[in-house]
Amino acid sequence: MNANNRILQKGLMTIVGILSSFSLIAQKLDVFENLQDYRKFSLMVGTSLYHSADSRITSGTMAPENLMNWGVSGGFEYDFRPERRLSFVLGLTLTKEPTSRFRLDIKKEEIPGVTSDYSSTIREAFSPSFSVPFYITYKFPLNKNQFLEFQTGGKVKWLPPGGSVYIVSISEDITDAVEVFTLKTETADKFYYGSYLFGAGITTLFSGFLIKTNFLYTLNFQDTYGGQYEFKNLSVSGSSTGTYALSGNNLSLMVSIAFRKPDSRRNDYY
């Protein structure tokens, strides 16, 4: 082991030791004691911004312009030790997940008899998913009624198996429509999906309830949707084919509310 490696190892050990000592000391502080006056169960709602899908050309020159998409979710969480600096949170969430959103631009020269360009943003139907998020929270007090929290953990998600086919046809006369684009998608051949979670947020205490506002990033271990696309019957560009993959990675804004316990039930475990 060279000198630089020894210095790095000692530095890392020192940092770990300091953080461990700090955590042990922090657990004894009463700065978070106000949090034990609120329910450990909280209701949550949120919205998510999903990464755009990835399309790769396998033949030809054309590909759809994939766009970012939105989803919504709701559920509940249980914070096991809210009165501690370090705690563990377990939840159950129902999410309305997007399958695809893309833009097509096809020039009028591509379709004989068509007098105007075709341009459209297409958004496919949503799919429901159930997930169980679990993560560790680490708090820093901003004042006696407000706390900064950092979260890291994971999520197990169940997405119903299935797929969809989207077809675009163009014509001045609907009876002579020409099929120019097809997108076929399907879920991965998995019973469940795994994800890594990390983020940060603010907890604010009010007289009758507390509000948590968190930004959480979800990094999936596998794509949620995959498939193929095809452009065809185009006079100038000809045919093009390619692959389609939606990672499902997203940034969520989650808002949770937990109500204050009655004075007579401050020691309730929930």
Helices and strands as residue ranges (DSSP letters): H 3-27, G 33-37, E 41-50, E 54-59, E 65-66, E 69-79, E 86-98, E 101-106, G 108-110, E 118-123, E 126-143, E 146-158, E 163-170, G 174-176, E 178-187, E 193-205, E 209-220, E 225-231, E 240-246, E 250-259, G 263-265
